[in-house]
Amino acid sequence: MPKKTILPNGIRIVSEKMPHVRSVSMGVWVDVGARDESKEQSGLSHFIEHMIFKGTTRRSAYQIAKEFDAIGGHTNAFTSMENTCYHAKVMDSHLDTMVEILSDIFLNSIFDPEELERERPVILQEIGMVEDTPEELIHILAGKNFWGDHPLGRSILGTPDNILGFSADTIKAFFTRFYHPDRIVITAAGNVDHERFVDMIGPLFATIKNDQPLPDRTLPSVIPKNRVHRRKLEQVHVCLTTGGISASDPRRFAFSLMNTILGGNMSSRLFQEIRERRGLAYSVYSFMMSHVDSGLSGVYAGVSSENVAQTIDLIVQAVQRFCHTPVSGGELQDAKEYTKGNLFLAAESVDNQMVRLAQNELHFGRYVPLDEVVKKIDGVTVDDIQTLAAVVFKMEQSSLTILGTVDKKALRVKF
């Protein structure tokens, strides 16, 4: 059973001991991401993620990398719409070193202007990589099409103009403003003792002080529209986005199962109909995104230009079918077993458990046992899914985004 300690400044430390393993995974999570940025700040959270490894008052960027390599450890970071995470994994015998280095880069990064100039083109290359990867780019375009000018509709990476304009002072100001103790959660999973972990990390992070009130996140509104982005490509990339629910919504279990049935695995309706039976696409799947106050569901497919209209029709039919026809008991049971299997397999990974501890704390303020999750999954009924489908799968509130070369007149969709 995980243990939790709250430091006097509000930082939460949660750990779970897994004595059968020899590794420890640790994450320093900040409840700040791309949606907390203004248009002019877009890309700052991700830039900070890069810069935090570029030197502290005690270590150079090379020393940080070398010291982690010297203990056979893995370290990285990621930025999402609502969170930024700095994480590492080492053998349990190197826990002290991991804690010391991660704490140093989080608490003592200097955001050196010279390092910033070296990192700026790296991030511009990252933006270029996405531009050159249509299956990634279509999701950014679809997000903007669905969320409009709301921060959820922007790329986490920011814009080239913003990246070129950020200074070291801009980055430091954002870091100081938003990296608030109340938004910091530290998690660890593996062969780790909670009390010892708190004794190591607590005194270091207890030094963070910030009494500034943080701005509230704005609730997004959806203005449905369809759009074609013309680009000469071998395939046409199609993304249909519709409504969703928040990460803490009680209907999230039905939402997940519905996504699995629609296009979440190889036996799903979309995969079987579009790829297996008709051979229209190599890649076709459904997905869902849930934020603290909102969400979306979507379907992606990459097809040849002559098959775009047929594929869109099949996707719309598959989505609408949930609203008009109850799923079968067998389909629902298979989705439940698939979901529970994934949960328990993931629970054997220290990395996955570290992430799950953080997500539970950030969304619910407590640890949610797997047995509780399984009970909720088993409790989902056929009626639950059909009722939810009628709420989220409203085609008049959906957006269709297309990337590639396609004749709009050949599509049975208004643009």
VOPAGU-2260 file (C-alpha; in pm, 1 decimal, decimal comma):
REM VOPAGU-2260
SITE   aa  ch    i         X         Y         Z
SITE  MET   A    0       0,0       0,0       0,0
SITE  PRO   A    1     145,7     340,0     -96,9
SITE  LYS   A    2     239,3     592,1     170,6
SITE  LYS   A    3     200,3     969,2     153,9
SITE  THR   A    4     369,4    1260,8     330,7
SITE  ILE   A    5     285,9    1629,6     290,6
SITE  LEU   A    6     567,7    1874,8     358,4
SITE  PRO   A    7     492,6    2199,0     549,3
SITE  ASN   A    8     502,3    2396,1     222,4
SITE  GLY   A    9     237,8    2170,2      60,8
SITE  ILE   A   10     458,9    1945,1    -155,3
SITE  ARG   A   11     325,6    1588,7    -157,9
SITE  ILE   A   12     552,2    1282,7    -149,8
SITE  VAL   A   13     396,9     946,7    -239,1
SITE  SER   A   14     581,0     615,8    -266,5
SITE  GLU   A   15     502,3     247,8    -308,1
SITE  LYS   A   16     736,3     -28,3    -199,6
SITE  MET   A   17     770,7    -318,1    -445,7
SITE  PRO   A   18    1019,7    -545,1    -263,8
SITE  HIS   A   19    1034,8    -806,4    -541,7
SITE  VAL   A   20    1226,1    -567,2    -774,0
SITE  ARG   A   21    1580,2    -422,8    -762,0
SITE  SER   A   22    1498,8     -87,5    -919,1
SITE  VAL   A   23    1340,8     241,9    -817,6
SITE  SER   A   24    1156,4     485,2   -1045,0
SITE  MET   A   25    1115,8     842,3    -925,8
SITE  GLY   A   26     929,8    1139,4   -1069,7
SITE  VAL   A   27     909,6    1504,9    -976,1
SITE  TRP   A   28     573,3    1618,0   -1111,8
SITE  VAL   A   29     451,7    1974,4   -1154,6
SITE  ASP   A   30      84,0    2038,4   -1221,1
SITE  VAL   A   31     174,9    2291,6   -1489,9
SITE  GLY   A   32     168,0    2242,6   -1864,3
SITE  ALA   A   33      94,1    2394,8   -2200,6
SITE  ARG   A   34    -261,4    2495,6   -2110,7
SITE  ASP   A   35    -127,7    2728,3   -1838,9
SITE  GLU   A   36      54,8    2940,8   -2096,7
SITE  SER   A   37     -67,9    3249,9   -2274,1
SITE  LYS   A   38     -33,3    3267,6   -2651,3
SITE  GLU   A   39     290,7    3461,6   -2609,8
SITE  GLN   A   40     418,6    3204,6   -2358,4
SITE  SER   A   41     328,5    2900,2   -2568,4
SITE  GLY   A   42     618,8    2655,5   -2554,6
SITE  LEU   A   43     769,0    2778,2   -2225,1
SITE  SER   A   44     680,9    2469,3   -2019,6
SITE  HIS   A   45     846,7    2246,5   -2277,1
SITE  PHE   A   46    1149,3    2478,3   -2302,9
SITE  ILE   A   47    1193,8    2459,3   -1923,7
SITE  GLU   A   48    1181,5    2079,7   -1949,1
SITE  HIS   A   49    1482,9    2097,3   -2181,2
SITE  MET   A   50    1673,7    2363,1   -1990,0
SITE  ILE   A   51    1647,1    2203,0   -1649,2
SITE  PHE   A   52    1906,2    1943,6   -1756,3
SITE  LYS   A   53    2147,2    2210,2   -1886,8
SITE  GLY   A   54    2336,5    2293,1   -1573,1
SITE  THR   A   55    2297,0    2384,8   -1207,4
SITE  THR   A   56    2502,8    2583,9    -958,9
SITE  ARG   A   57    2691,2    2259,2    -890,5
SITE  ARG   A   58    2689,8    2063,4   -1217,4
SITE  SER   A   59    2732,4    2129,8   -1587,3
SITE  ALA   A   60    2501,2    1968,3   -1843,9
SITE  TYR   A   61    2779,3    1717,6   -1920,0
SITE  GLN   A   62    2822,9    1630,3   -1550,9
SITE  ILE   A   63    2450,5    1566,5   -1510,9
SITE  ALA   A   64    2452,8    1324,4   -1805,4
SITE  LYS   A   65    2780,4    1160,4   -1698,5
SITE  GLU   A   66    2675,7    1103,1   -1338,0
SITE  PHE   A   67    2350,9     937,8   -1441,7
SITE  ASP   A   68    2533,1     719,5   -1695,2
SITE  ALA   A   69    2789,5     623,8   -1430,3
SITE  ILE   A   70    2520,8     455,4   -1219,2
SITE  GLY   A   71    2346,5     289,2   -1513,4
SITE  GLY   A   72    2045,6     510,7   -1466,7
SITE  HIS   A   73    1787,7     642,9   -1709,8
SITE  THR   A   74    1655,2     996,3   -1684,0
SITE  ASN   A   75    1421,1    1201,5   -1896,7
SITE  ALA   A   76    1132,4    1445,5   -1882,8
SITE  PHE   A   77     807,1    1517,2   -2061,8
SITE  THR   A   78     553,7    1795,9   -2089,7
SITE  SER   A   79     181,8    1750,7   -2139,3
SITE  MET   A   80    -108,9    1991,0   -2154,3
SITE  GLU   A   81    -143,6    1993,4   -1774,7
SITE  ASN   A   82     174,9    1843,0   -1627,7
SITE  THR   A   83     551,6    1846,9   -1650,8
SITE  CYS   A   84     747,6    1551,2   -1515,4
SITE  TYR   A   85    1117,9    1499,7   -1448,6
SITE  HIS   A   86    1187,8    1133,4   -1388,8
SITE  ALA   A   87    1463,7     877,2   -1347,2
SITE  LYS   A   88    1511,4     507,3   -1282,9
SITE  VAL   A   89    1808,2     337,4   -1114,4
SITE  MET   A   90    1904,5      26,7    -920,2
SITE  ASP   A   91    1790,0      50,9    -559,1
SITE  SER   A   92    2153,1      74,5    -443,4
SITE  HIS   A   93    2181,5     408,5    -628,0
SITE  LEU   A   94    1867,4     570,1    -486,5
SITE  ASP   A   95    2065,8     830,8    -291,1
SITE  THR   A   96    2249,8     945,5    -603,1
SITE  MET   A   97    1932,0     965,6    -810,5
SITE  VAL   A   98    1756,1    1170,9    -544,2
SITE  GLU   A   99    2051,5    1406,9    -512,3
SITE  ILE   A  100    2086,6    1469,1    -888,1
SITE  LEU   A  101    1714,0    1508,1    -960,3
SITE  SER   A  102    1679,1    1742,5    -664,8
SITE  ASP   A  103    1976,9    1945,9    -781,4
SITE  ILE   A  104    1849,3    1998,6   -1135,7
SITE  PHE   A  105    1499,3    2086,1   -1012,1
SITE  LEU   A  106    1606,1    2322,0    -733,3
SITE  ASN   A  107    1929,7    2471,5    -863,1
SITE  SER   A  108    1906,6    2501,2   -1241,8
SITE  ILE   A  109    2063,7    2827,7   -1357,9
SITE  PHE   A  110    1904,2    2852,5   -1705,4
SITE  ASP   A  111    2233,1    2970,2   -1847,1
SITE  PRO   A  112    2185,3    3205,1   -2149,3
SITE  GLU   A  113    2465,1    3030,7   -2341,5
SITE  GLU   A  114    2300,6    2690,0   -2290,7
SITE  LEU   A  115    1969,0    2842,9   -2394,9
SITE  GLU   A  116    2117,6    2952,1   -2727,3
SITE  ARG   A  117    2250,0    2599,1   -2784,1
SITE  GLU   A  118    1914,6    2442,0   -2696,2
SITE  ARG   A  119    1700,3    2678,5   -2902,6
SITE  PRO   A  120    1782,2    2511,2   -3239,6
SITE  VAL   A  121    1728,2    2169,1   -3082,2
SITE  ILE   A  122    1366,9    2257,3   -3002,0
SITE  LEU   A  123    1322,3    2409,0   -3347,2
SITE  GLN   A  124    1438,7    2075,0   -3489,2
SITE  GLU   A  125    1184,8    1898,8   -3266,8
SITE  ILE   A  126     910,3    2119,2   -3411,2
SITE  GLY   A  127    1041,7    2038,4   -3760,0
SITE  MET   A  128    1030,1    1665,0   -3685,6
SITE  VAL   A  129     659,5    1690,5   -3606,3
SITE  GLU   A  130     599,4    1889,8   -3924,0
SITE  ASP   A  131     768,0    1607,3   -4116,6
SITE  THR   A  132     560,9    1335,7   -3943,3
SITE  PRO   A  133     204,3    1357,2   -4075,0
SITE  GLU   A  134      57,0    1110,6   -3824,7
SITE  GLU   A  135     179,2    1335,4   -3541,6
SITE  LEU   A  136      99,3    1662,3   -3714,0
SITE  ILE   A  137    -261,6    1565,9   -3783,5
SITE  HIS   A  138    -327,3    1535,5   -3409,0
SITE  ILE   A  139    -193,5    1887,0   -3345,0
SITE  LEU   A  140    -404,2    2022,7   -3631,6
SITE  ALA   A  141    -709,4    1832,6   -3506,7
SITE  GLY   A  142    -660,9    1969,5   -3155,4
SITE  LYS   A  143    -651,3    2325,3   -3286,9
SITE  ASN   A  144    -953,1    2257,2   -3504,9
SITE  PHE   A  145   -1148,0    2121,1   -3205,7
SITE  TRP   A  146   -1038,9    2356,2   -2926,0
SITE  GLY   A  147    -988,3    2669,7   -3138,4
SITE  ASP   A  148    -786,2    2946,9   -2971,6
SITE  HIS   A  149    -796,0    2786,2   -2627,7
SITE  PRO   A  150    -452,4    2675,6   -2498,7
SITE  LEU   A  151    -562,1    2310,8   -2534,6
SITE  GLY   A  152    -564,3    2372,0   -2909,6
SITE  ARG   A  153    -196,8    2468,2   -2926,5
SITE  SER   A  154     111,8    2256,2   -2975,0
SITE  ILE   A  155     296,1    2175,0   -2653,4
SITE  LEU   A  156     618,5    2259,6   -2839,3
SITE  GLY   A  157     514,4    2620,8   -2904,0
SITE  THR   A  158     577,2    2814,5   -3224,3
SITE  PRO   A  159     914,0    2883,5   -3392,0
SITE  ASP   A  160     865,7    3258,1   -3336,6
SITE  ASN   A  161     809,4    3205,8   -2965,1
SITE  ILE   A  162    1107,9    2973,5   -2932,1
SITE  LEU   A  163    1330,7    3228,6   -3104,7
SITE  GLY   A  164    1206,2    3504,5   -2875,9
SITE  PHE   A  165    1232,8    3344,8   -2530,9
SITE  SER   A  166    1514,3    3476,1   -2310,5
SITE  ALA   A  167    1668,8    3324,2   -1999,4
SITE  ASP   A  168    1483,5    3585,1   -1791,6
SITE  THR   A  169    1150,0    3486,3   -1953,0
SITE  ILE   A  170    1209,6    3121,9   -1866,5
SITE  LYS   A  171    1318,4    3199,1   -1508,5
SITE  ALA   A  172    1013,0    3419,0   -1453,7
SITE  PHE   A  173     771,6    3148,0   -1570,3
SITE  PHE   A  174     951,0    2883,8   -1362,6
SITE  THR   A  175     940,2    3099,5   -1050,3
SITE  ARG   A  176     576,1    3197,7   -1108,7
SITE  PHE   A  177     424,5    2858,0   -1178,5
SITE  TYR   A  178     642,0    2600,5   -1003,4
SITE  HIS   A  179     436,2    2639,9    -688,8
SITE  PRO   A  180     470,2    2395,8    -392,2
SITE  ASP   A  181      97,4    2320,2    -403,3
SITE  ARG   A  182     143,1    2195,6    -760,4
SITE  ILE   A  183     442,9    1969,0    -694,2
SITE  VAL   A  184     406,3    1595,1    -635,6
SITE  ILE   A  185     704,3    1362,4    -592,3
SITE  THR   A  186     645,1     992,7    -648,8
SITE  ALA   A  187     860,8     682,0    -626,9
SITE  ALA   A  188     790,1     313,7    -689,2
SITE  GLY   A  189    1012,8      10,6    -651,5
SITE  ASN   A  190    1237,6    -119,2    -377,2
SITE  VAL   A  191    1215,1     200,4    -174,0
SITE  ASP   A  192    1137,3     268,0     191,8
SITE  HIS   A  193     901,1     562,2     230,0
SITE  GLU   A  194    1042,9     705,0     551,8
SITE  ARG   A  195    1399,5     690,3     419,7
SITE  PHE   A  196    1288,2     846,1      91,1
SITE  VAL   A  197    1115,7    1132,8     273,0
SITE  ASP   A  198    1420,8    1185,7     494,2
SITE  MET   A  199    1636,5    1220,9     182,8
SITE  ILE   A  200    1414,9    1441,4     -30,3
SITE  GLY   A  201    1199,6    1626,4     223,4
SITE  PRO   A  202    1460,5    1870,4     359,7
SITE  LEU   A  203    1565,9    1962,8       3,2
SITE  PHE   A  204    1218,4    2039,6    -132,2
SITE  ALA   A  205    1095,5    2198,9     189,8
SITE  THR   A  206    1303,5    2502,9      91,8
SITE  ILE   A  207    1064,6    2594,5    -194,0
SITE  LYS   A  208     852,9    2896,2    -103,0
SITE  ASN   A  209     591,3    3063,5    -320,0
SITE  ASP   A  210     288,5    3243,8    -183,0
SITE  GLN   A  211     171,0    3396,3    -511,3
SITE  PRO   A  212    -183,8    3290,6    -606,8
SITE  LEU   A  213    -191,4    3101,7    -934,3
SITE  PRO   A  214    -435,3    3190,9   -1214,8
SITE  ASP   A  215    -731,5    2960,6   -1267,9
SITE  ARG   A  216    -742,5    2746,6   -1579,4
SITE  THR   A  217   -1007,2    2858,4   -1827,3
SITE  LEU   A  218   -1276,1    2615,1   -1934,9
SITE  PRO   A  219   -1259,3    2544,5   -2308,9
SITE  SER   A  220   -1553,5    2575,3   -2542,8
SITE  VAL   A  221   -1585,1    2380,6   -2865,8
SITE  ILE   A  222   -1683,1    2545,0   -3193,5
SITE  PRO   A  223   -1714,7    2253,0   -3439,4
SITE  LYS   A  224   -1566,7    2292,7   -3784,3
SITE  ASN   A  225   -1412,5    2086,9   -4061,3
SITE  ARG   A  226   -1087,2    2172,8   -4232,4
SITE  VAL   A  227    -856,0    2038,6   -4499,8
SITE  HIS   A  228    -482,0    2110,9   -4476,4
SITE  ARG   A  229    -341,8    2057,0   -4822,8
SITE  ARG   A  230      -1,3    1893,9   -4844,8
SITE  LYS   A  231     150,3    1666,7   -5107,1
SITE  LEU   A  232     174,0    1331,4   -4927,1
SITE  GLU   A  233     148,9     964,5   -5018,0
SITE  GLN   A  234    -144,7     923,8   -4781,3
SITE  VAL   A  235    -434,7    1134,3   -4665,4
SITE  HIS   A  236    -454,5    1156,8   -4287,2
SITE  VAL   A  237    -801,8    1182,1   -4136,9
SITE  CYS   A  238    -890,5    1271,9   -3778,1
SITE  LEU   A  239   -1246,1    1295,8   -3646,4
SITE  THR   A  240   -1279,4    1453,6   -3300,4
SITE  THR   A  241   -1591,0    1459,0   -3085,4
SITE  GLY   A  242   -1677,2    1527,2   -2721,7
SITE  GLY   A  243   -1519,8    1372,7   -2415,1
SITE  ILE   A  244   -1520,6    1384,4   -2035,1
SITE  SER   A  245   -1281,2    1496,4   -1762,7
SITE  ALA   A  246   -1021,4    1271,9   -1601,2
SITE  SER   A  247   -1218,5    1250,6   -1275,8
SITE  ASP   A  248   -1564,1    1202,5   -1427,9
SITE  PRO   A  249   -1737,8     895,2   -1276,0
SITE  ARG   A  250   -1819,9     782,5   -1631,4
SITE  ARG   A  251   -1450,3     748,1   -1719,1
SITE  PHE   A  252   -1463,7     369,3   -1693,1
SITE  ALA   A  253   -1743,0     347,0   -1949,7
SITE  PHE   A  254   -1554,9     600,2   -2163,7
SITE  SER   A  255   -1243,0     382,1   -2165,1
SITE  LEU   A  256   -1432,9      64,7   -2248,3
SITE  MET   A  257   -1621,8     238,8   -2528,6
SITE  ASN   A  258   -1291,6     355,2   -2675,7
SITE  THR   A  259   -1154,5       0,4   -2661,9
SITE  ILE   A  260   -1457,4    -138,7   -2843,7
SITE  LEU   A  261   -1451,8     137,3   -3105,5
SITE  GLY   A  262   -1086,0     129,4   -3203,4
SITE  GLY   A  263    -860,8      58,0   -2907,6
SITE  ASN   A  264    -718,2    -278,8   -3009,9
SITE  MET   A  265    -689,4    -524,6   -3299,9
SITE  SER   A  266   -1031,1    -681,5   -3242,2
SITE  SER   A  267   -1203,0    -341,9   -3224,6
SITE  ARG   A  268   -1478,6    -243,9   -3465,1
SITE  LEU   A  269   -1275,2      11,1   -3660,3
SITE  PHE   A  270    -965,6    -206,1   -3695,8
SITE  GLN   A  271   -1167,4    -504,2   -3812,6
SITE  GLU   A  272   -1392,0    -311,6   -4051,1
SITE  ILE   A  273   -1147,8     -64,4   -4206,2
SITE  ARG   A  274    -823,7    -261,5   -4204,3
SITE  GLU   A  275    -906,6    -631,2   -4185,6
SITE  ARG   A  276   -1227,6    -657,0   -4390,1
SITE  ARG   A  277   -1173,8    -376,5   -4642,3
SITE  GLY   A  278    -798,1    -316,8   -4644,1
SITE  LEU   A  279    -843,8      59,3   -4656,8
SITE  ALA   A  280    -579,5     154,8   -4398,9
SITE  TYR   A  281    -267,7      21,8   -4233,7
SITE  SER   A  282    -313,8     246,7   -3929,6
SITE  VAL   A  283    -658,5     313,0   -3785,9
SITE  TYR   A  284    -747,5     361,2   -3421,8
SITE  SER   A  285    -960,8     555,2   -3177,8
SITE  PHE   A  286    -825,7     756,7   -2886,5
SITE  MET   A  287    -941,6     964,2   -2594,1
SITE  MET   A  288    -796,6    1257,5   -2400,3
SITE  SER   A  289    -918,2    1360,3   -2056,7
SITE  HIS   A  290    -813,1    1680,9   -1884,7
SITE  VAL   A  291    -897,9    1816,3   -1542,5
SITE  ASP   A  292   -1218,2    1982,0   -1668,3
SITE  SER   A  293   -1283,1    1854,7   -2020,3
SITE  GLY   A  294   -1189,9    1596,2   -2279,8
SITE  LEU   A  295   -1231,8    1467,1   -2630,1
SITE  SER   A  296   -1254,9    1141,0   -2818,7
SITE  GLY   A  297   -1130,6    1082,8   -3168,4
SITE  VAL   A  298   -1055,5     848,9   -3455,4
SITE  TYR   A  299    -748,7     852,7   -3680,0
SITE  ALA   A  300    -689,4     678,7   -4012,9
SITE  GLY   A  301    -424,8     707,1   -4284,0
SITE  VAL   A  302    -561,8     612,7   -4626,8
SITE  SER   A  303    -509,5     665,0   -4997,9
SITE  SER   A  304    -680,6     968,0   -5151,0
SITE  GLU   A  305    -937,9     759,2   -5341,0
SITE  ASN   A  306   -1052,7     593,2   -5016,6
SITE  VAL   A  307   -1099,8     903,6   -4803,1
SITE  ALA   A  308   -1475,4     943,9   -4852,7
SITE  GLN   A  309   -1547,8     576,4   -4786,8
SITE  THR   A  310   -1328,6     572,8   -4476,6
SITE  ILE   A  311   -1494,7     883,0   -4331,2
SITE  ASP   A  312   -1837,7     727,0   -4389,5
SITE  LEU   A  313   -1731,7     407,7   -4211,1
SITE  ILE   A  314   -1589,6     602,9   -3915,6
SITE  VAL   A  315   -1907,0     810,3   -3877,5
SITE  GLN   A  316   -2122,4     498,1   -3902,2
SITE  ALA   A  317   -1913,6     322,8   -3635,9
SITE  VAL   A  318   -1939,3     619,7   -3401,2
SITE  GLN   A  319   -2312,3     668,1   -3449,5
SITE  ARG   A  320   -2377,9     297,4   -3403,2
SITE  PHE   A  321   -2294,2     335,9   -3032,3
SITE  CYS   A  322   -2579,3     583,3   -2996,0
SITE  HIS   A  323   -2843,6     373,1   -3171,9
SITE  THR   A  324   -2749,0      11,4   -3103,1
SITE  PRO   A  325   -2639,7    -132,0   -2765,8
SITE  VAL   A  326   -2303,9    -308,0   -2766,1
SITE  SER   A  327   -2327,1    -681,1   -2715,9
SITE  GLY   A  328   -2260,8    -836,4   -2379,2
SITE  GLY   A  329   -1973,6   -1032,3   -2528,6
SITE  GLU   A  330   -1809,4    -720,9   -2673,1
SITE  LEU   A  331   -1834,5    -543,3   -2341,2
SITE  GLN   A  332   -1695,5    -838,1   -2145,7
SITE  ASP   A  333   -1401,0    -871,2   -2384,4
SITE  ALA   A  334   -1325,0    -500,4   -2344,6
SITE  LYS   A  335   -1336,8    -535,3   -1967,1
SITE  GLU   A  336   -1092,8    -827,3   -1966,7
SITE  TYR   A  337    -860,2    -646,1   -2206,9
SITE  THR   A  338    -861,1    -335,0   -1986,6
SITE  LYS   A  339    -808,0    -524,1   -1662,7
SITE  GLY   A  340    -528,2    -727,0   -1817,8
SITE  ASN   A  341    -348,1    -410,3   -1925,3
SITE  LEU   A  342    -390,3    -262,4   -1577,6
SITE  PHE   A  343    -240,2    -559,1   -1395,9
SITE  LEU   A  344      44,8    -603,7   -1644,1
SITE  ALA   A  345     131,0    -234,6   -1610,8
SITE  ALA   A  346     125,7    -267,5   -1230,8
SITE  GLU   A  347     432,8    -491,8   -1251,9
SITE  SER   A  348     639,9    -201,2   -1392,8
SITE  VAL   A  349     799,5      42,9   -1147,1
SITE  ASP   A  350     779,2     318,2   -1411,1
SITE  ASN   A  351     407,5     265,7   -1465,2
SITE  GLN   A  352     340,5     254,6   -1093,0
SITE  MET   A  353     534,9     576,9   -1040,2
SITE  VAL   A  354     317,0     745,1   -1303,1
SITE  ARG   A  355      -2,8     599,1   -1161,4
SITE  LEU   A  356      79,3     725,8    -811,0
SITE  ALA   A  357     117,9    1077,3    -950,6
SITE  GLN   A  358    -196,7    1067,6   -1162,2
SITE  ASN   A  359    -405,3     945,2    -868,1
SITE  GLU   A  360    -268,7    1220,0    -645,7
SITE  LEU   A  361    -312,6    1495,2    -903,9
SITE  HIS   A  362    -665,7    1396,2   -1007,8
SITE  PHE   A  363    -812,3    1253,4    -687,1
SITE  GLY   A  364    -582,4    1355,1    -403,2
SITE  ARG   A  365    -554,0     993,7    -293,6
SITE  TYR   A  366    -434,2     651,1    -400,5
SITE  VAL   A  367    -698,1     452,6    -589,0
SITE  PRO   A  368    -640,5      76,9    -535,1
SITE  LEU   A  369    -653,7    -149,9    -838,9
SITE  ASP   A  370    -930,4    -352,5    -675,6
SITE  GLU   A  371   -1145,0     -38,6    -667,2
SITE  VAL   A  372   -1075,0      29,2   -1033,7
SITE  VAL   A  373   -1156,5    -329,5   -1130,5
SITE  LYS   A  374   -1485,4    -310,1    -940,6
SITE  LYS   A  375   -1579,9       5,1   -1131,9
SITE  ILE   A  376   -1486,1    -155,2   -1465,3
SITE  ASP   A  377   -1690,1    -466,2   -1389,7
SITE  GLY   A  378   -1984,6    -246,4   -1293,4
SITE  VAL   A  379   -2013,3     -78,3   -1635,5
SITE  THR   A  380   -2328,1    -187,1   -1819,6
SITE  VAL   A  381   -2439,8    -185,7   -2181,9
SITE  ASP   A  382   -2681,2      96,0   -2096,9
SITE  ASP   A  383   -2397,7     300,7   -1942,6
SITE  ILE   A  384   -2208,4     295,9   -2270,4
SITE  GLN   A  385   -2508,5     378,7   -2487,1
SITE  THR   A  386   -2609,0     665,7   -2257,5
SITE  LEU   A  387   -2255,0     808,3   -2261,4
SITE  ALA   A  388   -2228,4     769,4   -2638,2
SITE  ALA   A  389   -2536,6     985,7   -2683,7
SITE  VAL   A  390   -2362,0    1258,8   -2483,2
SITE  VAL   A  391   -2015,4    1258,3   -2641,5
SITE  PHE   A  392   -2081,1    1131,9   -2995,7
SITE  LYS   A  393   -2285,2    1424,3   -3122,2
SITE  MET   A  394   -2188,9    1464,8   -3486,6
SITE  GLU   A  395   -2314,9    1823,1   -3495,0
SITE  GLN   A  396   -2047,0    1897,8   -3232,4
SITE  SER   A  397   -1766,4    1706,5   -3404,0
SITE  SER   A  398   -1472,5    1831,9   -3608,9
SITE  LEU   A  399   -1311,7    1665,5   -3908,0
SITE  THR   A  400    -949,8    1742,6   -3990,2
SITE  ILE   A  401    -780,6    1619,0   -4307,9
SITE  LEU   A  402    -412,9    1644,3   -4400,0
SITE  GLY   A  403    -303,2    1563,2   -4753,1
SITE  THR   A  404    -421,9    1596,9   -5111,1
SITE  VAL   A  405    -794,9    1544,5   -5139,0
SITE  ASP   A  406   -1083,3    1677,8   -5345,9
SITE  LYS   A  407   -1329,3    1834,9   -5101,3
SITE  LYS   A  408   -1608,9    1806,6   -5357,6
SITE  ALA   A  409   -1576,6    1427,1   -5347,9
SITE  LEU   A  410   -1644,2    1419,4   -4973,2
SITE  ARG   A  411   -1993,1    1408,0   -4830,8
SITE  VAL   A  412   -1895,3    1662,1   -4565,4
SITE  LYS   A  413   -1934,4    2038,6   -4551,3
SITE  PHE   A  414   -1616,3    2247,5   -4524,6
